[in-house]
Amino acid sequence: MSMEALILAYVVSFLAGLSGLAIYSELRRKSFGPSSAEDRIFRCKNCGLVYTDDVDVDRSRCSQCGRLNDAIQF
């Protein structure tokens, strides 16, 4: 086996191991990380409170002042 073939095998095996580690790390991050919330975000126009409510709610009542608010659109 030539020196070039040994170096190529070493580099390829190193990159394959590094790629495997990156894929494993990404899978663990997705399974243990926080999931995105399915809630809508609201900001009260009266008192400025930012709060969340269910997805099916179009207008939500502020828990501090009681004003009805529309969801924030991003």
GUZABA-44155 format. One record per residue: residue in three letters; residue number from 1; x, y, z of N, C-alpha, C in turn; chain. Coordinates in steps of 0.001 Angstrom, whole numbers, plus 500000, padded with zeros to 6 digits. Example, Ala and Ser with C-alpha at 12.3 -4.5 7.8 and 13.67 -1.06 7.14 Angstrom:
REM GUZABA-44155
NODE   resn   resi     n_px     n_py     n_pz    ca_px    ca_py    ca_pz     c_px     c_py     c_pz   chain
NODE    ala      1   513190   494310   507800   512300   495500   507800   513200   496700   507800       A
NODE    ser      2   512850   497750   507080   513670   498940   507140   512900   500030   507870       A
REM end
This chain:
REM GUZABA-44155
NODE   resn   resi     n_px     n_py     n_pz    ca_px    ca_py    ca_pz     c_px     c_py     c_pz   chain
NODE    met      1   500848   498833   500000   500000   500000   500000   500898   501236   500000       A
NODE    ser      2   500570   502167   499131   501407   503351   499009   501072   504366   500099       A
NODE    met      3   501964   505315   500255   501798   506350   501270   500568   507225   500976       A
NODE    glu      4   500307   507516   499682   499151   508313   499307   497849   507608   499677       A
NODE    ala      5   497788   506312   499482   496586   505544   499809   496352   505529   501319       A
NODE    leu      6   497408   505444   502118   497264   505466   503573   496758   506821   504059       A
NODE    ile      7   497305   507874   503503   496867   509218   503891   495407   509429   503481       A
NODE    leu      8   495043   508996   502275   493670   509120   501812   492715   508329   502713       A
NODE    ala      9   493086   507115   503073   492241   506303   503956   492095   506968   505323       A
NODE    tyr     10   493164   507541   505842   493110   508221   507133   492189   509439   507069       A
NODE    val     11   492314   510249   506037   491491   511455   505905   490023   511082   505702       A
NODE    val     12   489746   510099   504869   488371   509681   504607   487741   509104   505874       A
NODE    ser     13   488470   508288   506621   487916   507719   507851   487699   508815   508900       A
NODE    phe     14   488591   509791   508979   488424   510903   509907   487191   511720   509560       A
NODE    leu     15   487000   512046   508278   485835   512813   507854   484538   512030   508038       A
NODE    ala     16   484572   510718   507805   483386   509891   508016   483016   509861   509504       A
NODE    gly     17   483994   509742   510371   483724   509761   511809   483193   511103   512267       A
NODE    leu     18   483762   512173   511751   483302   513515   512092   481873   513752   511597       A
NODE    ser     19   481545   513284   510404   480191   513408   509873   479203   512592   510703       A
NODE    gly     20   479588   511402   511087   478731   510571   511932   478475   511220   513276       A
NODE    leu     21   479500   511821   513858   479347   512511   515132   478424   513719   514998       A
NODE    ala     22   478525   514451   513910   477660   515611   513679   476206   515181   513509       A
NODE    ile     23   475966   514115   512780   474600   513615   512588   474023   513125   513910       A
NODE    tyr     24   474816   512397   514692   474369   511912   516005   474044   513079   516931       A
NODE    ser     25   474890   514092   516935   474672   515260   517783   473395   516001   517374       A
NODE    glu     26   473150   516141   516088   471951   516819   515608   470690   516038   515971       A
NODE    leu     27   470724   514730   515864   469569   513915   516236   469280   514023   517732       A
NODE    arg     28   470312   514036   518563   470110   514181   520012   469566   515566   520347       A
NODE    arg     29   470048   516600   519665   469577   517946   519929   468090   518071   519586       A
NODE    lys     30   467670   517464   518487   466269   517536   518085   465371   516756   519036       A
NODE    ser     31   465836   515626   519538   464979   514814   520388   464895   515351   521812       A
NODE    phe     32   465934   516020   522313   465922   516523   523679   465701   518023   523776       A
NODE    gly     33   465802   518729   522694   465633   520176   522714   464170   520556   522859       A
NODE    pro     34   463925   521786   523223   462539   522218   523360   461857   522290   522001       A
NODE    ser     35   460618   521858   521958   459884   521904   520696   459254   523283   520537       A
NODE    ser     36   459016   523629   519313   458405   524937   519081   456964   524914   519571       A
NODE    ala     37   456575   525971   520217   455236   526050   520779   454212   526264   519669       A
NODE    glu     38   453058   525685   519845   451983   525837   518878   451057   526985   519264       A
NODE    asp     39   451457   527808   520221   450628   528906   520700   450816   530159   519852       A
NODE    arg     40   449837   531040   519924   449941   532351   519299   450447   533348   520319       A
NODE    ile     41   451155   534356   519850   451715   535378   520729   450869   536638   520617       A
NODE    phe     42   450534   537204   521768   449717   538407   521840   450477   539481   522614       A
NODE    arg     43   450245   540738   522253   450783   541875   523008   449639   542836   523268       A
NODE    cys     44   449444   543140   524537   448351   544019   524932   448665   545455   524509       A
NODE    lys     45   447704   546088   523845   447887   547471   523399   447670   548465   524525       A
NODE    asn     46   447080   548005   525620   446805   548881   526747   447968   548883   527748       A
NODE    cys     47   448374   547715   528221   449406   547650   529264   450751   547135   528767       A
NODE    gly     48   450831   546595   527544   452096   546143   526975   452502   544728   527342       A
NODE    leu     49   451650   543979   528040   451964   542606   528432   452059   541717   527195       A
NODE    val     50   453087   540876   527141   453234   539894   526074   452867   538541   526657       A
NODE    tyr     51   451942   537823   526004   451469   536544   526512   451091   535638   525351       A
NODE    thr     52   450841   534372   525641   450478   533404   524614   449100   532829   524904       A
NODE    asp     53   448484   532300   523849   447207   531625   523974   447141   530550   522889       A
NODE    asp     54   446091   529755   522876   445968   528647   521938   445952   529121   520490       A
NODE    val     55   446258   528188   519585   446319   528487   518156   444941   528850   517605       A
NODE    asp     56   443906   528221   518118   442571   528441   517564   441917   529739   518038       A
NODE    val     57   442599   530521   518866   442062   531779   519386   442542   532936   518501       A
NODE    asp     58   441588   533704   517944   441954   534852   517119   442190   536102   517959       A
NODE    arg     59   441379   536281   518985   441518   537419   519900   441559   536863   521313       A
NODE    ser     60   442454   537399   522115   442628   536898   523468   442548   538046   524469       A
NODE    arg     61   442016   537745   525643   441863   538747   526687   443138   538798   527529       A
NODE    cys     62   443647   540017   527759   444844   540243   528570   444541   539865   530020       A
NODE    ser     63   445464   539157   530657   445249   538729   532035   445464   539863   533039       A
NODE    gln     64   446138   540936   532642   446372   542050   533571   445261   543092   533528       A
NODE    cys     65   444884   543536   532322   443916   544632   532235   442586   544229   531616       A
NODE    gly     66   442510   543044   530991   441248   542557   530459   440912   542998   529046       A
NODE    arg     67   441797   543680   528365   441528   544155   527010   441684   543006   526008       A
NODE    leu     68   440817   542957   524988   440939   541971   523925   441994   542439   522935       A
NODE    asn     69   442877   541515   522537   443978   541854   521633   444047   540856   520490       A
NODE    asp     70   444560   541330   519345   444806   540471   518201   446198   539858   518324       A
NODE    ala     71   446380   538718   517650   447675   538044   517668   448714   538839   516895       A
NODE    ile     72   449964   538713   517308   451074   539373   516608   451386   538574   515353       A
NODE    gln     73   451522   539246   514233   451888   538609   512970   453364   538870   512696       A
NODE    phe     74   454148   537807   512498   455573   537941   512208   455808   537875   510727       A
REM end
